[in-house]
């Protein structure tokens, strides 16, 4: 991948990618965490810049009266991320991804979600890629 300095847009380079070998690593979704907070904490502060990603996890317990009466109506998850990218999971199922751009680092994420009666686990993986946009 060739990228202009301080830019998030990229153009695939056949020359630069020739001979590269990619590996896929399976990582389990976290089931417990070390830090508990009533609201999400800022990634850089939590990780102290020791890693480029952070898992956020929360759960909600729903009764049947909390769920939509019509099966065609789906609740949605809405997030606003200040980082570079995120991946969202609900009850272990991949929900989607989102990412910002150089000119607009913060981005909204919204996706319909299937929630069940009982405990629903929401897991978000946030990532930063290299130097923060706010530092450029």
N, CA, C and O atoms as a MOPAC input file, in Angstrom:
PM7 MOZYME 1SCF
protein

 N      0.85200 1    -1.17100 1     0.00000 1
 C      0.00000 1     0.00000 1     0.00000 1
 C      0.89200 1     1.22500 1     0.00000 1
 O      1.82000 1     1.32300 1     0.80200 1
 N      0.62000 1     2.13900 1    -0.87700 1
 C      1.30200 1     3.42500 1    -0.89000 1
 C      0.33900 1     4.46900 1    -0.35600 1
 O     -0.81000 1     4.52600 1    -0.79300 1
 N      0.77700 1     5.28300 1     0.56300 1
 C     -0.09000 1     6.31100 1     1.12500 1
 C      0.66500 1     7.62400 1     1.19300 1
 O      1.85300 1     7.65600 1     1.51400 1
 N     -0.02800 1     8.69600 1     0.89100 1
 C      0.56300 1    10.01500 1     1.01500 1
 C      0.75000 1    10.31000 1     2.49400 1
 O     -0.06300 1     9.88300 1     3.31300 1
 N      1.81000 1    11.03300 1     2.85300 1
 C      2.08500 1    11.38400 1     4.24200 1
 C      0.86900 1    12.04200 1     4.88700 1
 O      0.27600 1    12.95300 1     4.30900 1
 N      0.50000 1    11.58900 1     6.06700 1
 C     -0.60000 1    12.13900 1     6.85800 1
 C     -1.95400 1    12.01100 1     6.18100 1
 O     -2.85900 1    12.79500 1     6.46300 1
 N     -2.10900 1    11.04400 1     5.29800 1
 C     -3.39500 1    10.84800 1     4.63300 1
 C     -3.93700 1     9.46300 1     4.95700 1
 O     -3.16500 1     8.52000 1     5.13500 1
 N     -5.24900 1     9.33300 1     5.03400 1
 C     -5.85400 1     8.03700 1     5.29800 1
 C     -6.35100 1     7.37500 1     4.02800 1
 O     -6.61100 1     6.17200 1     4.02300 1
 N     -6.48700 1     8.12900 1     2.96100 1
 C     -6.89100 1     7.52700 1     1.70500 1
 C     -5.68400 1     6.77900 1     1.14200 1
 O     -4.55600 1     7.24800 1     1.29200 1
 N     -5.88700 1     5.65100 1     0.51200 1
 C     -4.76100 1     4.89900 1    -0.02000 1
 C     -5.09400 1     4.33800 1    -1.39100 1
 O     -6.25700 1     4.18300 1    -1.76400 1
 N     -4.04700 1     4.04600 1    -2.11500 1
 C     -4.17300 1     3.42500 1    -3.42700 1
 C     -3.32800 1     2.16500 1    -3.40500 1
 O     -2.15300 1     2.21000 1    -3.04100 1
 N     -3.90800 1     1.05700 1    -3.78700 1
 C     -3.18100 1    -0.21100 1    -3.79100 1
 C     -2.08200 1    -0.15600 1    -4.84800 1
 O     -2.32300 1     0.24700 1    -5.98600 1
 N     -0.88400 1    -0.56200 1    -4.46400 1
 C      0.25400 1    -0.59100 1    -5.37100 1
 C      0.62400 1    -2.03800 1    -5.65200 1
 O      1.00700 1    -2.76800 1    -4.73800 1
 N      0.51400 1    -2.45600 1    -6.89800 1
 C      0.88300 1    -3.81900 1    -7.27100 1
 C      2.37800 1    -4.04000 1    -7.05300 1
 O      2.79000 1    -5.13600 1    -6.67600 1
 N      3.18900 1    -3.01600 1    -7.28600 1
 C      4.64100 1    -3.13200 1    -7.10400 1
 C      4.99300 1    -3.33100 1    -5.63400 1
 O      5.76200 1    -4.22900 1    -5.29300 1
 N      4.43900 1    -2.50500 1    -4.77700 1
 C      4.74700 1    -2.58200 1    -3.34500 1
 C      4.19800 1    -3.85300 1    -2.71400 1
 O      4.76500 1    -4.34300 1    -1.73700 1
 N      3.11100 1    -4.39900 1    -3.24400 1
 C      2.47200 1    -5.57400 1    -2.66200 1
 C      2.97500 1    -6.89100 1    -3.24100 1
 O      2.56300 1    -7.95900 1    -2.78800 1
 N      3.84700 1    -6.83300 1    -4.22100 1
 C      4.36100 1    -8.05500 1    -4.84100 1
 C      5.17700 1    -8.84400 1    -3.81300 1
 O      6.09000 1    -8.29900 1    -3.19300 1
 N      4.85700 1   -10.09000 1    -3.64000 1
 C      5.61300 1   -10.95600 1    -2.73400 1
 C      5.19000 1   -10.87700 1    -1.27500 1
 O      5.74700 1   -11.59400 1    -0.44400 1
 N      4.23100 1   -10.03400 1    -0.93700 1
 C      3.77800 1    -9.97300 1     0.45000 1
 C      2.94800 1   -11.20600 1     0.77800 1
 O      2.17900 1   -11.68400 1    -0.05600 1
 N      3.10400 1   -11.71100 1     1.97900 1
 C      2.31900 1   -12.85400 1     2.43800 1
 C      1.56200 1   -12.43300 1     3.68200 1
 O      2.16300 1   -12.04900 1     4.68600 1
 N      0.24200 1   -12.50600 1     3.61300 1
 C     -0.60700 1   -12.10400 1     4.71900 1
 C     -1.03600 1   -13.33400 1     5.50300 1
 O     -1.22700 1   -14.41000 1     4.93700 1
 N     -1.18400 1   -13.16200 1     6.80800 1
 C     -1.67000 1   -14.23000 1     7.66200 1
 C     -2.95000 1   -13.78100 1     8.33900 1
 O     -3.12500 1   -12.60400 1     8.65200 1
 N     -3.83000 1   -14.72300 1     8.55700 1
 C     -5.05600 1   -14.44800 1     9.28700 1
 C     -4.91400 1   -15.04400 1    10.68000 1
 O     -4.53700 1   -16.20500 1    10.83800 1
 N     -5.22100 1   -14.23800 1    11.68000 1
 C     -5.16000 1   -14.69200 1    13.06300 1
 C     -6.54700 1   -14.57100 1    13.65800 1
 O     -7.17900 1   -13.52000 1    13.54400 1
 N     -7.02500 1   -15.61400 1    14.28000 1
 C     -8.33000 1   -15.58700 1    14.91900 1
 C     -8.15000 1   -15.17600 1    16.37200 1
 O     -7.36700 1   -15.77400 1    17.11100 1
 N     -8.88500 1   -14.15100 1    16.76500 1
 C     -8.81500 1   -13.66100 1    18.13600 1
 C    -10.21000 1   -13.73600 1    18.73100 1
 O    -11.17400 1   -13.28800 1    18.11100 1
 N    -10.32300 1   -14.29000 1    19.91200 1
 C    -11.63100 1   -14.42700 1    20.56000 1
 C    -12.12100 1   -13.07500 1    21.04600 1
 O    -11.33300 1   -12.21100 1    21.43000 1
 N    -13.44600 1   -12.90700 1    21.02300 1
 C    -14.02700 1   -11.71000 1    21.61500 1
 C    -13.83900 1   -11.79900 1    23.12200 1
 O    -14.01500 1   -12.87100 1    23.70200 1
 N    -13.48700 1   -10.69600 1    23.76200 1
 C    -13.26200 1   -10.75500 1    25.20700 1
 C    -14.56200 1   -11.02400 1    25.95100 1
 O    -15.62600 1   -10.55600 1    25.54500 1
 N    -14.47200 1   -11.77800 1    27.03700 1
 C    -15.65800 1   -12.06600 1    27.83100 1
 C    -15.64900 1   -11.29700 1    29.14500 1
 O    -16.70600 1   -11.06100 1    29.73200 1
 N    -14.49500 1   -10.91300 1    29.60100 1
 C    -14.39100 1   -10.09600 1    30.81100 1
 C    -13.32700 1    -9.04500 1    30.57900 1
 O    -12.49900 1    -9.18700 1    29.67900 1
 N    -13.33800 1    -8.02100 1    31.35800 1
 C    -12.36600 1    -6.95100 1    31.19100 1
 C    -11.70000 1    -6.59500 1    32.49900 1
 O    -12.13200 1    -7.01100 1    33.57300 1
 N    -10.65400 1    -5.82700 1    32.39100 1
 C     -9.89800 1    -5.42000 1    33.56700 1
 C    -10.34900 1    -4.06800 1    34.10500 1
 O    -10.14300 1    -3.76800 1    35.28100 1
 N    -10.96500 1    -3.25100 1    33.25100 1
 C    -11.35700 1    -1.90800 1    33.64100 1
 C    -12.86600 1    -1.79700 1    33.55000 1
 O    -13.45900 1    -2.17600 1    32.54000 1
 N    -13.48900 1    -1.28100 1    34.59400 1
 C    -14.93600 1    -1.09900 1    34.60500 1
 C    -15.23500 1     0.38800 1    34.70400 1
 O    -14.64300 1     1.09400 1    35.52000 1
 N    -16.15600 1     0.86200 1    33.87000 1
 C    -16.51700 1     2.27200 1    33.85200 1
 C    -17.97500 1     2.39300 1    33.43400 1
 O    -18.48600 1     1.55100 1    32.69600 1
 N    -18.64200 1     3.43600 1    33.90500 1
 C    -20.04300 1     3.64600 1    33.52900 1
 C    -20.17600 1     4.21700 1    32.12200 1
 O    -21.27000 1     4.22100 1    31.55700 1
 N    -19.07000 1     4.70000 1    31.55100 1
 C    -19.07300 1     5.18300 1    30.16600 1
 C    -17.73800 1     4.80700 1    29.52700 1
 O    -16.75600 1     4.58700 1    30.23700 1
 N    -17.68900 1     4.73000 1    28.19100 1
 C    -16.44000 1     4.34300 1    27.52100 1
 C    -15.31200 1     5.32500 1    27.82500 1
 O    -15.52700 1     6.53600 1    27.88000 1
 N    -14.12500 1     4.79600 1    28.02000 1
 C    -12.94900 1     5.61500 1    28.28600 1
 C    -12.16300 1     5.80800 1    26.99400 1
 O    -12.24400 1     4.98000 1    26.08600 1
 N    -11.40600 1     6.89100 1    26.91000 1
 C    -10.62600 1     7.20500 1    25.71500 1
 C     -9.50500 1     6.18200 1    25.54000 1
 O     -8.78800 1     5.87600 1    26.49300 1
 N     -9.35300 1     5.65500 1    24.32900 1
 C     -8.43100 1     4.55800 1    24.04600 1
 C     -6.98200 1     4.88400 1    24.41400 1
 O     -6.32100 1     4.07200 1    25.06300 1
 N     -6.48400 1     6.03500 1    24.02100 1
 C     -5.08800 1     6.39200 1    24.27200 1
 C     -4.79700 1     6.41700 1    25.77500 1
 O     -3.74200 1     5.96300 1    26.21700 1
 N     -5.73800 1     6.95000 1    26.55300 1
 C     -5.56300 1     7.02100 1    28.00500 1
 C     -5.53100 1     5.62700 1    28.62300 1
 O     -4.71100 1     5.35700 1    29.50100 1
 N     -6.41400 1     4.74500 1    28.17500 1
 C     -6.49800 1     3.39900 1    28.73700 1
 C     -5.25800 1     2.57900 1    28.38600 1
 O     -4.68800 1     1.91400 1    29.25100 1
 N     -4.84000 1     2.62300 1    27.12600 1
 C     -3.73300 1     1.77700 1    26.67600 1
 C     -2.36100 1     2.40500 1    26.91500 1
 O     -1.33800 1     1.73100 1    26.78700 1
 N     -2.33700 1     3.69700 1    27.26300 1
 C     -1.08200 1     4.43200 1    27.44800 1
 C     -0.16800 1     4.26100 1    26.23900 1
 O      1.05200 1     4.17000 1    26.37700 1
 N     -0.77400 1     4.22000 1    25.05200 1
 C     -0.07100 1     4.12600 1    23.77000 1
 C      0.78900 1     2.86000 1    23.65100 1
 O      1.80700 1     2.86000 1    22.96000 1
 N      0.36800 1     1.77300 1    24.33600 1
 C      1.11800 1     0.52000 1    24.24800 1
 C      0.55300 1    -0.40800 1    23.18200 1
 O      1.17800 1    -1.41400 1    22.84700 1
 N     -0.62400 1    -0.08400 1    22.64400 1
 C     -1.24700 1    -0.90300 1    21.60700 1
 C     -2.08200 1    -0.00500 1    20.70600 1
 O     -2.46000 1     1.10200 1    21.09200 1
 N     -2.36200 1    -0.48700 1    19.51600 1
 C     -3.15700 1     0.28000 1    18.55500 1
 C     -4.62400 1    -0.11900 1    18.56300 1
 O     -5.38800 1     0.35600 1    17.72300 1
 N     -5.04100 1    -0.97900 1    19.49000 1
 C     -6.45500 1    -1.35300 1    19.53700 1
 C     -6.91800 1    -1.54800 1    20.97500 1
 O     -6.12300 1    -1.76600 1    21.88900 1
 N     -8.23600 1    -1.45900 1    21.13800 1
 C     -8.83600 1    -1.63300 1    22.45300 1
 C    -10.22900 1    -2.22700 1    22.28100 1
 O    -11.01000 1    -1.77500 1    21.44400 1
 N    -10.53000 1    -3.23800 1    23.07700 1
 C    -11.86000 1    -3.84600 1    23.07900 1
 C    -12.71300 1    -3.13800 1    24.12800 1
 O    -12.28000 1    -2.92900 1    25.26100 1
 N    -13.92800 1    -2.77400 1    23.73300 1
 C    -14.92400 1    -2.26400 1    24.66200 1
 C    -16.03500 1    -3.30700 1    24.73000 1
 O    -16.41200 1    -3.88900 1    23.71400 1
 N    -16.55200 1    -3.53800 1    25.92700 1
 C    -17.61100 1    -4.54400 1    26.06800 1
 C    -18.63300 1    -4.06500 1    27.08200 1
 O    -18.28800 1    -3.53500 1    28.13800 1
 N    -19.90000 1    -4.26200 1    26.74000 1
 C    -20.98300 1    -3.99000 1    27.67600 1
 C    -22.09600 1    -4.98700 1    27.39200 1
 O    -22.07100 1    -5.67500 1    26.37200 1
 N    -23.05600 1    -5.06700 1    28.27900 1
 C    -24.19500 1    -5.95900 1    28.05200 1
 C    -25.45700 1    -5.27900 1    28.54100 1
 O    -25.42800 1    -4.43900 1    29.44000 1
 N    -26.56200 1    -5.66200 1    27.92900 1
 C    -27.87100 1    -5.17500 1    28.36400 1
 C    -28.79400 1    -6.37600 1    28.51500 1
 O    -28.77600 1    -7.30200 1    27.70400 1
 N    -29.59300 1    -6.34300 1    29.55900 1
 C    -30.53600 1    -7.43000 1    29.84600 1
 C    -31.93200 1    -6.92900 1    29.47700 1
 O    -32.42600 1    -5.96600 1    30.06200 1
 N    -32.56100 1    -7.58500 1    28.50700 1
 C    -33.85700 1    -7.14600 1    27.99900 1
 C    -34.96700 1    -8.14100 1    28.33400 1
 O    -34.77600 1    -9.35500 1    28.26900 1
 N    -36.12300 1    -7.60000 1    28.68900 1
 C    -37.33500 1    -8.41100 1    28.84100 1
 C    -38.08400 1    -8.37700 1    27.51800 1
 O    -37.75500 1    -7.58100 1    26.63800 1
 N    -39.08800 1    -9.23400 1    27.36900 1
 C    -39.84500 1    -9.25800 1    26.11200 1
 C    -40.55200 1    -7.93200 1    25.84500 1
 O    -40.80700 1    -7.60900 1    24.68500 1
 N    -40.88100 1    -7.14900 1    26.88200 1
 C    -41.53000 1    -5.84400 1    26.67800 1
 C    -40.54800 1    -4.78900 1    26.15300 1
 O    -40.96600 1    -3.75200 1    25.64000 1
 N    -39.24700 1    -5.05500 1    26.28300 1
 C    -38.23200 1    -4.12700 1    25.78300 1
 C    -38.01000 1    -4.25900 1    24.28000 1
 O    -37.49100 1    -3.34500 1    23.64000 1
 N    -38.40300 1    -5.39000 1    23.72700 1
 C    -38.15100 1    -5.66300 1    22.31300 1
 C    -39.31900 1    -5.17800 1    21.45600 1
 O    -40.44400 1    -5.08800 1    21.94600 1
 N    -39.06900 1    -4.86400 1    20.18600 1
 C    -40.15900 1    -4.40500 1    19.30500 1
 C    -41.24600 1    -5.47000 1    19.16200 1
 O    -40.95100 1    -6.66500 1    19.14400 1
 N    -42.50700 1    -5.03000 1    19.06100 1
 C    -43.62700 1    -5.95900 1    18.87800 1
 C    -43.63200 1    -6.51500 1    17.46100 1
 O    -43.95100 1    -7.68600 1    17.25800 1
 N    -43.27900 1    -5.68100 1    16.47100 1
 C    -43.24300 1    -6.12700 1    15.08400 1
 C    -41.88400 1    -6.74600 1    14.79300 1
 O    -40.85000 1    -6.15700 1    15.10900 1
 N    -41.88300 1    -7.92200 1    14.19500 1
 C    -40.62700 1    -8.59000 1    13.85100 1
 C    -39.85800 1    -7.81700 1    12.78000 1
 O    -38.63800 1    -7.94500 1    12.68500 1
 N    -40.56500 1    -7.01100 1    11.96800 1
 C    -39.91600 1    -6.24600 1    10.90500 1
 C    -39.19400 1    -5.00900 1    11.44100 1
 O    -38.38600 1    -4.41100 1    10.73000 1
 N    -39.47500 1    -4.62100 1    12.68300 1
 C    -38.81500 1    -3.46600 1    13.29800 1
 C    -37.55600 1    -3.93500 1    14.00400 1
 O    -37.59800 1    -4.81400 1    14.86500 1
 N    -36.43000 1    -3.33200 1    13.62400 1
 C    -35.16100 1    -3.70400 1    14.25700 1
 C    -34.56900 1    -2.51200 1    14.99900 1
 O    -34.52100 1    -1.40600 1    14.46100 1
 N    -34.12000 1    -2.73100 1    16.22400 1
 C    -33.39300 1    -1.66900 1    16.92100 1
 C    -32.08100 1    -1.39300 1    16.17700 1
 O    -31.64000 1    -2.20300 1    15.36200 1
 N    -31.47600 1    -0.26300 1    16.46200 1
 C    -30.19700 1     0.07800 1    15.83300 1
 C    -29.18900 1     0.44000 1    16.90700 1
 O    -29.54500 1     0.97200 1    17.95800 1
 N    -27.94200 1     0.14900 1    16.63500 1
 C    -26.86200 1     0.58100 1    17.49700 1
 C    -26.26200 1     1.82600 1    16.85200 1
 O    -26.02800 1     1.84500 1    15.64300 1
 N    -26.01200 1     2.86100 1    17.64300 1
 C    -25.42800 1     4.09800 1    17.15400 1
 C    -24.20400 1     4.42900 1    17.99300 1
 O    -24.27300 1     4.46900 1    19.22100 1
 N    -23.09200 1     4.66500 1    17.32400 1
 C    -21.84400 1     4.99900 1    17.99500 1
 C    -21.22100 1     6.21000 1    17.31600 1
 O    -21.45800 1     6.46300 1    16.13500 1
 N    -20.43900 1     6.94200 1    18.05800 1
 C    -19.62900 1     8.01300 1    17.48200 1
 C    -18.20900 1     7.73500 1    17.92000 1
 O    -17.91100 1     7.70300 1    19.11400 1
 N    -17.33500 1     7.53300 1    16.95200 1
 C    -15.95000 1     7.15200 1    17.24000 1
 C    -15.01700 1     8.30700 1    16.90700 1
 O    -15.17200 1     8.97100 1    15.88300 1
 N    -14.05000 1     8.53500 1    17.78200 1
 C    -13.04800 1     9.57000 1    17.54700 1
 C    -11.74100 1     8.98000 1    17.04500 1
 O    -10.79600 1     9.72100 1    16.77600 1
 N    -11.66800 1     7.66900 1    16.91400 1
 C    -10.44800 1     7.00400 1    16.47300 1
 C    -10.40800 1     6.82300 1    14.97600 1
 O    -11.10700 1     7.51700 1    14.23800 1
 N     -9.59500 1     5.89800 1    14.53000 1
 C     -9.42800 1     5.67100 1    13.10000 1
 C    -10.46500 1     4.71100 1    12.53400 1
 O    -10.98000 1     4.92500 1    11.43700 1
 N    -10.77600 1     3.64000 1    13.28700 1
 C    -11.70600 1     2.63300 1    12.76600 1
 C    -12.30900 1     1.84400 1    13.92200 1
 O    -11.78500 1     1.84700 1    15.03600 1
 N    -13.43000 1     1.16100 1    13.63400 1
 C    -14.03200 1     0.28200 1    14.63300 1
 C    -14.68000 1    -0.90100 1    13.95000 1
 O    -15.05900 1    -0.83800 1    12.78100 1
 N    -14.79900 1    -1.97400 1    14.69700 1
 C    -15.55900 1    -3.16300 1    14.30000 1
 C    -16.55300 1    -3.41800 1    15.41800 1
 O    -16.19600 1    -3.35000 1    16.59400 1
 N    -17.80100 1    -3.71000 1    15.06400 1
 C    -18.84700 1    -3.90400 1    16.06400 1
 C    -19.38600 1    -5.33200 1    16.01000 1
 O    -19.54200 1    -5.91500 1    14.93700 1
 N    -19.66600 1    -5.87900 1    17.18900 1
 C    -20.21800 1    -7.22400 1    17.32600 1
 C    -21.35300 1    -7.16800 1    18.34900 1
 O    -21.26000 1    -6.45300 1    19.34700 1
 N    -22.41200 1    -7.91700 1    18.09900 1
 C    -23.49600 1    -8.06200 1    19.07000 1
 C    -23.76800 1    -9.55100 1    19.21900 1
 O    -24.03900 1   -10.24700 1    18.24000 1
 N    -23.69200 1   -10.02600 1    20.44500 1
 C    -23.87700 1   -11.44200 1    20.76700 1
 C    -22.94600 1   -12.32900 1    19.93600 1
 O    -23.33800 1   -13.40500 1    19.48400 1
 N    -21.71400 1   -11.86500 1    19.74100 1
 C    -20.71300 1   -12.64000 1    19.01700 1
 C    -20.83200 1   -12.58900 1    17.50600 1
 O    -19.98500 1   -13.14300 1    16.80600 1
 N    -21.86800 1   -11.93300 1    16.98600 1
 C    -22.06500 1   -11.82500 1    15.54400 1
 C    -21.51400 1   -10.50300 1    15.04100 1
 O    -21.76600 1    -9.45200 1    15.63000 1
 N    -20.75300 1   -10.55900 1    13.94000 1
 C    -20.19100 1    -9.35300 1    13.34500 1
 C    -21.31600 1    -8.45200 1    12.85000 1
 O    -22.21400 1    -8.90300 1    12.13900 1
 N    -21.26300 1    -7.17000 1    13.22900 1
 C    -22.29900 1    -6.21900 1    12.86900 1
 C    -21.86100 1    -5.30000 1    11.74000 1
 O    -22.66000 1    -4.97400 1    10.86200 1
 N    -20.59400 1    -4.87600 1    11.75100 1
 C    -20.11100 1    -3.98800 1    10.70000 1
 C    -18.86400 1    -3.24300 1    11.11900 1
 O    -18.35200 1    -3.42100 1    12.22500 1
 N    -18.37900 1    -2.39700 1    10.20800 1
 C    -17.18000 1    -1.60000 1    10.45400 1
 C    -17.45600 1    -0.13900 1    10.12600 1
 O    -18.42700 1     0.18800 1     9.44500 1
 N    -16.59700 1     0.71800 1    10.61700 1
 C    -16.65200 1     2.13800 1    10.28800 1
 C    -15.25600 1     2.70600 1    10.38000 1
 O    -14.40100 1     2.15700 1    11.07400 1
 N    -15.01700 1     3.81500 1     9.67800 1
 C    -13.70200 1     4.46700 1     9.76100 1
 C    -13.83200 1     5.93800 1     9.41900 1
 O    -14.77400 1     6.35200 1     8.74200 1
 N    -12.88200 1     6.71900 1     9.89200 1
 C    -12.83700 1     8.14000 1     9.60400 1
 C    -11.90800 1     8.42500 1     8.44300 1
 O    -11.37100 1     7.51000 1     7.81900 1
 N    -11.72600 1     9.69000 1     8.16600 1
 C    -10.84600 1    10.14700 1     7.09500 1
 C     -9.95000 1    11.24500 1     7.63500 1
 O    -10.20700 1    11.79800 1     8.70400 1
 N     -8.90400 1    11.55800 1     6.89800 1
 C     -7.94400 1    12.57100 1     7.34000 1
 C     -8.63600 1    13.89200 1     7.66700 1
 O     -8.32700 1    14.52400 1     8.67700 1
 N     -9.55300 1    14.30000 1     6.82900 1
 C    -10.21200 1    15.58900 1     7.02700 1
 C    -11.28900 1    15.54600 1     8.10100 1
 O    -11.68900 1    16.59000 1     8.61600 1
 N    -11.75700 1    14.36500 1     8.44000 1
 C    -12.79300 1    14.21800 1     9.45700 1
 C    -12.52800 1    12.93000 1    10.22700 1
 O    -13.00500 1    11.85600 1     9.85900 1
 N    -11.75500 1    13.06100 1    11.30200 1
 C    -11.33800 1    11.87900 1    12.06200 1
 C    -12.51700 1    11.20000 1    12.75500 1
 O    -12.64500 1     9.97700 1    12.70100 1
 N    -13.37800 1    11.98200 1    13.40500 1
 C    -14.52800 1    11.41000 1    14.09700 1
 C    -15.55200 1    10.94800 1    13.06800 1
 O    -15.72500 1    11.57900 1    12.02600 1
 N    -16.22100 1     9.85700 1    13.36300 1
 C    -17.21700 1     9.35300 1    12.42500 1
 C    -18.35100 1     8.67000 1    13.18100 1
 O    -18.14300 1     8.12900 1    14.26600 1
 N    -19.55600 1     8.69700 1    12.60100 1
 C    -20.67300 1     7.98500 1    13.20600 1
 C    -20.73800 1     6.55800 1    12.67100 1
 O    -20.30100 1     6.27800 1    11.55500 1
 N    -21.28200 1     5.67500 1    13.47300 1
 C    -21.52900 1     4.30100 1    13.04100 1
 C    -22.94600 1     3.96000 1    13.46000 1
 O    -23.33400 1     4.19400 1    14.60400 1
 N    -23.71500 1     3.40900 1    12.54000 1
 C    -25.07300 1     2.98600 1    12.84700 1
 C    -25.37700 1     1.72500 1    12.06100 1
 O    -25.04400 1     1.61900 1    10.88000 1
 N    -26.01300 1     0.76700 1    12.72600 1
 C    -26.38700 1    -0.48600 1    12.05600 1
 C    -27.57900 1    -1.10000 1    12.77100 1
 O    -27.67800 1    -1.02100 1    13.99500 1
 N    -28.49600 1    -1.71900 1    12.00700 1
 C    -29.58800 1    -2.44700 1    12.65000 1
 C    -29.02400 1    -3.65600 1    13.39300 1
 O    -28.02300 1    -4.24100 1    12.97700 1
 N    -29.66800 1    -4.01800 1    14.48100 1
 C    -29.14300 1    -5.09600 1    15.30500 1
 C    -30.28500 1    -5.99700 1    15.77500 1
 O    -31.38400 1    -5.52900 1    16.07400 1
 N    -30.00100 1    -7.28900 1    15.83400 1
 C    -30.97400 1    -8.24700 1    16.35900 1
 C    -30.65700 1    -8.46500 1    17.83200 1
 O    -29.60200 1    -8.99100 1    18.18600 1
 N    -31.58700 1    -8.05400 1    18.67700 1
 C    -31.43300 1    -8.23800 1    20.11400 1
 C    -32.36500 1    -9.34700 1    20.57700 1
 O    -33.44000 1    -9.55500 1    20.01500 1
 N    -31.93500 1   -10.04400 1    21.59800 1
 C    -32.69700 1   -11.17200 1    22.12900 1
 C    -33.21300 1   -10.85600 1    23.52500 1
 O    -32.69900 1    -9.97300 1    24.21100 1
 N    -34.23600 1   -11.59100 1    23.92600 1
 C    -34.67500 1   -11.50600 1    25.30800 1
 C    -33.56500 1   -12.09700 1    26.16600 1
 O    -32.99900 1   -13.13600 1    25.82500 1
 N    -33.25600 1   -11.44200 1    27.27200 1
 C    -32.15300 1   -11.87300 1    28.12500 1
 C    -30.94200 1   -10.97400 1    27.92000 1
 O    -31.07300 1    -9.82500 1    27.49800 1
 N    -29.77200 1   -11.50300 1    28.22100 1
 C    -28.53300 1   -10.71500 1    28.15200 1
 C    -28.03500 1   -10.63900 1    26.70900 1
 O    -27.93400 1   -11.65500 1    26.02100 1
 N    -27.72800 1    -9.43000 1    26.26600 1
 C    -27.16100 1    -9.16900 1    24.94600 1
 C    -25.79500 1    -8.51800 1    25.14300 1
 O    -25.67700 1    -7.49500 1    25.81700 1
 N    -24.77100 1    -9.11800 1    24.55300 1
 C    -23.40900 1    -8.60300 1    24.68600 1
 C    -23.04800 1    -7.75100 1    23.48200 1
 O    -23.19000 1    -8.18400 1    22.33800 1
 N    -22.58000 1    -6.53600 1    23.74600 1
 C    -22.13900 1    -5.60900 1    22.70800 1
 C    -20.63700 1    -5.43700 1    22.86600 1
 O    -20.15300 1    -5.05500 1    23.93100 1
 N    -19.90700 1    -5.72200 1    21.79500 1
 C    -18.44700 1    -5.65300 1    21.82500 1
 C    -17.97200 1    -4.78800 1    20.66800 1
 O    -18.37600 1    -4.98700 1    19.52300 1
 N    -17.11200 1    -3.82700 1    20.97700 1
 C    -16.59500 1    -2.90200 1    19.97400 1
 C    -15.06500 1    -2.96100 1    20.01100 1
 O    -14.45600 1    -2.85400 1    21.07500 1
 N    -14.46000 1    -3.13000 1    18.84700 1
 C    -13.00100 1    -3.08000 1    18.72100 1
 C    -12.65500 1    -1.76500 1    18.04600 1
 O    -13.06200 1    -1.52300 1    16.90900 1
 N    -11.90600 1    -0.91200 1    18.73600 1
 C    -11.46300 1     0.34100 1    18.14100 1
 C     -9.97700 1     0.23000 1    17.81900 1
 O     -9.21700 1    -0.42800 1    18.52900 1
 N     -9.58400 1     0.88900 1    16.73500 1
 C     -8.18300 1     0.84300 1    16.32500 1
 C     -7.68300 1     2.22600 1    15.95000 1
 O     -8.44200 1     3.09100 1    15.51300 1
 N     -6.40300 1     2.40600 1    16.12900 1
 C     -5.71800 1     3.57800 1    15.59400 1
 C     -4.65900 1     3.05200 1    14.65400 1
 O     -4.13400 1     1.95600 1    14.85000 1
 N     -4.34700 1     3.82200 1    13.64600 1
 C     -3.37400 1     3.39100 1    12.65300 1
 C     -2.26500 1     4.42500 1    12.60400 1
 O     -2.40300 1     5.47000 1    11.96700 1
 N     -1.15900 1     4.12600 1    13.28300 1
 C     -0.03200 1     5.05800 1    13.26000 1
 C     -0.34200 1     6.32800 1    14.02200 1
 O     -1.08500 1     6.32200 1    15.00400 1
 N      0.25000 1     7.42900 1    13.54600 1
 C      0.11800 1     8.71300 1    14.21600 1
 C     -1.31600 1     9.23400 1    14.12700 1
 O     -1.94600 1     9.17000 1    13.07100 1
 N     -1.81000 1     9.73800 1    15.22000 1
 C     -3.16200 1    10.26000 1    15.27500 1
 C     -3.32700 1    11.44400 1    14.33300 1
 O     -2.39400 1    12.22000 1    14.12800 1
 N     -4.50800 1    11.57400 1    13.76800 1
 C     -4.80500 1    12.70200 1    12.89000 1
 C     -4.66100 1    13.99900 1    13.65100 1
 O     -4.24400 1    15.01100 1    13.08600 1
 N     -5.00100 1    13.98100 1    14.93000 1
 C     -4.92200 1    15.19100 1    15.72300 1
 C     -3.48100 1    15.63200 1    15.95200 1
 O     -3.23800 1    16.77200 1    16.34900 1
 N     -2.51800 1    14.73500 1    15.70500 1
 C     -1.10000 1    15.08200 1    15.86800 1
 C     -0.48100 1    15.58200 1    14.58500 1
 O      0.62800 1    16.11600 1    14.61700 1
 N     -1.15800 1    15.43200 1    13.44200 1
 C     -0.56600 1    15.80900 1    12.15600 1
 C     -0.79700 1    17.26200 1    11.85300 1
 O     -0.36600 1    17.75100 1    10.80900 1

